Structures are given as structure tokens and as C-alpha cells.
Amino acid sequence: MKHYKVAIVDDDAVQAAALAELVGRCVVPAHLEASVFESLGAFEASLDNEVPDIVFMDIVFPSEAVQGDEERASAGFTAARENLAGIDAVSQLLEEHEGVQVIYVTGYIDLCTRVYRTRHISFLPKPVNEADLEEALCRAVDNLNERVVRPFALKVGGRIMSVDPADVEYIESDRRKVRVFLHDRVIEAYESLSSITHKLPGTFVQCHKSFVVNMDCIAEMRSDAVDMRSGATLPVSQKRRRESREAFAEHLRARL
């Protein structure tokens, strides 16, 4: 079963916790691990370490809308409704991560047409209906799982190459560029590791901040390193050790 990261971005802690609980109850063909972010700033900071696979994004963030603006603060409810910071966050923070599945959640049903300025798969009004939530999550997981057979685009110089995920052994990040190690060659491209990771199927796991590996190509996973069938040895960071080992164990069980 695939493992996917879910981010819930909502300044209402009670509603965010309730949504996280609902996500945990939904029956979907994947294991979902949810994290809650009560501000757009906290969510943005988290993207430096890990980009989630599924994002539940609230639309209105009133506390961030009126900061330092006395006129808007005095307007209260009206100012809050005008601040569609969640839509802007999706556009600005997730634009390059085309594989991220965005689901909007809001208490303002009249905003449903405004979300179409950004890419998303569903719009859920608050309070969130469990059946609607499960349907949206299943759609998101299906989209993520489809990446297994979908080639991804890689910009190499002035060219755009089509790469089959099955041909990739591992990917290494080196500052502003990545090296994609195929079975027969290495491709270098100026692209972020996180943007490529979201084009890959669940057969890949990030074992280190600079390495993503194809678990089909792993010969052995040790506590601090991964031995590939090709003979290459890659590091496993302490931060990602548990997640990597659990993902590899689940990957092997799924193939028994």
C-alpha cells in the first residue's frame, strides 16, 4: 500500500483537528499521514523539508489578512472575507509541484467559483461531510497512483525529455540541479528534487534530503545506507530512517 503525506492548512485549530480525524477514518487505497498547519507561514516553512502529496487548504485567513492594517481590521468580517490567502498560497507555493493534489475547504460556499484560478481536484464546504471527503481523497489517491505508469517531463538544457519512472534507479540533488541515474546513463537537469519527487510513483522513497530511490532497485536497506542492485550505495539520514525502512518493508510485502 502506498504512503502519502497529507497537509491540512487551517487557522481554526478545532476544525483542523476534526478534519485530520476524519481523514484517518476514511477508507482509501493508501496509507495517509496527516499534519496540521495553523498558518500559511508554518506551511510555507515546512515546504523546505518536505512537500506533501495532498493538501487541504482553507481559503480565508483573517488573522493574516488584517495584520498591520487598521482600516481592514476595523472592517472585521468583511475584511476577512476579502482575504483569499489560501488561493494565493496554492498559486505561489505549489505552482511548481504539479503532482500535489489540492482540496479546498471553506465555510464560505460563495467562494466556490474563485478557486478555479488555481489547479485543484475538489472543493469541500465546512462542516466537511465524511462521504464527500472520502470521495475527494479517493480521487486524489487515484491520481497519485496513476503516476506509476506515467512518464514525467525533465527539462535538460533547451530540451524536454520524457522519462519512464521504471527506468530510474535513483535521483541525487546537487544544489540547484539534479542527477537522474537511469539504468544505462545519467541525466543532469536544473530542477529541484521536490518538484521531481511529485512526478514519481509510490515505488520511490526519499531516504535522504539529497536522494530519492526506486525501491524496485534496492538490494538491501541498512540503518544508515541503501545498497542498490547496481552496486551503488546511498546514505540514509537519521531523520528519514524510520520512514524509509517502513516504506521499503511495505513495498516488499505488497509484492508477496
N, C-alpha and C positions, 0 to 999 in steps of 0.2 A: 504494500500500500504506500502511495506517495505521501511525502511530508510537505506541507505548505505552511508558510508563515502568514498570519493574519494581523493586520494593524487596525485598531479601532480608534479613530481620531474624533474626540467629542469633549467639549469643555464641561459637560454635565457628567460628573463622576458617577452618579447613581445610574443614569441611563446607559452610560458606557459599560458599567459593570453588569447591568442587566442584559445588554446585548452580548457581551462576552459569554455570559452563562447560556444564553440561547444558542450561540454558535457551538458551544460544547455539546449541546443536546441534539443538534441537527445530524441526521444520518446522510453522510455523503461518502463517495468512494475515495476518501483520502483521510490522512491524519492531519488535523488542523491545530496549530499552536497560536493562540491569540495573545496579543499585547495591547494595552490601553495607553493612549497618549491624550492628556487633558489640555494640550495646547498645540498649536501649529508649530511653535518654536521647538517643543520637545520632539515632535515628529520629524521635523527637518533635521535636527541634530542626530537623530537615530539613523538617518539615511547614509551617514558617513560610514557606519559599521555594517549595515545590512538593509537591503531593500526588500520589503515584504512582497509576497505573491498576490495577496488580496488586501484591499484597503476599503474599510468602511469609513466614509468621510462625511462628517456633519457639514452643513453649508454655512450656517450663521455662527460667528464667534464674536458676540457682543463685547466681551471684556477686552478683546484685542482691537475692536473697531473704534472705541472711544478713547483709547489711551492718548493723553496729551492733547485732546481736542475738546475744549469746554463746551463749544457750541453743540457738537454732536452729542456730548454726554448729557446735556440738558434736554435733548430731544428724546432721550431714553429709548423706548421701544421702537420708535421709527428709525432711529439711527442704527439699532441692532439689525433690523430687517433689511436695511440697505447694504449691510456689510456681507457680501457673499464671499468671504475669505476662503471658504473651503473649495469653491470652484477655482479661484485663483491659485490655490495651493496645488491642486491637481494639474493645472496647466503649467505651472512654473517648476514644480518639484518632480513631477512624474512624467514629463514630456518625453524624455529620452528612454524611459523604461516602458517600452511598448507592450511588454508581456504582462504588466501589472493589471490585475482585474479590479476595477474601481466600482464600488457600490455606494451611491449617495444615500444618506439617511437624514431626515429633517422633520421638524414639526410644522414647517410651513409648506403645505401642499401646493400653494400657488407658485412656488419656485420651480415646479417640475419642468417647465419649458426652458428655464435659464441654464440648466445643466447641459443642454445639448451643444454648448460652446466647447465642451471637452469630451474626450473619449471615456465611455463608461458602459457598464452592462446592465445596470438596474438602478431604480430609484425607489426607496422604501420610506413611506411616511411613518412618523412616530405616533403612537407606540408601535413598534415593529411587530407585525404578525408572524408567528413562527412558521407557518406554511409558506408564506411569501419569502421569508428569509431562507428557508431550506431550498426553495426553487432557485433563488438567486445564487446561493452557494453551489448548488449542483451545476448550474450553468458556468460559474467561474471555474470550478474544478475540471469540468469537461474541456473548457478552453485551454487550461493549463496542461491537461493530459494529452491534448492533441499535438502538443509540441514534440511528442515522441517521434512522429513521422514527418514533421515539417522542417525542411531545410531553412536555415537562417541566413540573413544577408550580412556580409562582412565587407566594410569599406577598406580597400587596400590601395593606397595612392589615389589615382583618379579612377580606379575600377571598383565595381561592386561584384563580389564573388558570392556564389551560392554554396553553402557548406552543409553537408549532411551531418547531424549530430552523431550518428553512429560511427562516422569516420574520425571523430575527435577522441584522442586519448586523454589529454588534459590541457588546461589553459593557464598560462602564467602571466601575471600582471607585473609590468616594469614601468613604474611612474605613469606616464601618460599614454603608454601603449601596451598592447597585449601580444603574447606569442601563443598561437593556437597550434598545438602539436597534433598533427594528423598521423595516421599510421605510416605514411610514406614521405611526409615533408612537414615543414614548419612555416606558418604564415604569420607575418607581423602586420599589425594594424594599429592605427591611432584611435583607440576606443577604450572605454572604461570596462573593467572586469564586471561591475554590477550590471551594466547595460547588456552585456553578452549573456550573463547568467540567466537573465529573464527571457532569453530566447531558447534556453535549453530545456530538455525534458527532465523528469524526476529521476532519471538514471544518473544525474550528476549531483555531486555534493561539494560544497566549499569546505575544504579541510584546513585552510589557512587563509589569511587576508589576501595573499597573493596567488593562491592556487585553487582551481576548481577541477575536479577529476571525474572521469567517466567510470562509474562503479563496475561497468561491464569489463573494464580493462584492468581491474585491481587483482593482483595475485595474493596479496596479504596486507592487512592493516594492523600495524602495531600501535603502541600507545603514543609514540611521537613521530611516526613516519608511515608512509604508504609505499609499498613495493608494487610497481606496475608490472604487467606481464612482459612489457618490452625491455625490462631491466632498469628502468628509471626509478629513482627513489625520491619521494616528495615529502616535505615536512607536514606534520600535523600540529597545529598550535594548541596550547593548553586550553584556550578559550573555546575552540571548536572540537575538542577531543571527544566529548560525550556525544554531541550531536552527530559527528561523523561516524562513530562506531555504531550508534543506534540505526542510522540511515543505512549503513552497509549491511548490518545484520538483517534488517527488514528487507533489503534488496535481495539478499540471498534466500530468505525464507519464501519470498514471493515467487522464486524460480524453482522451488522444490516440487 
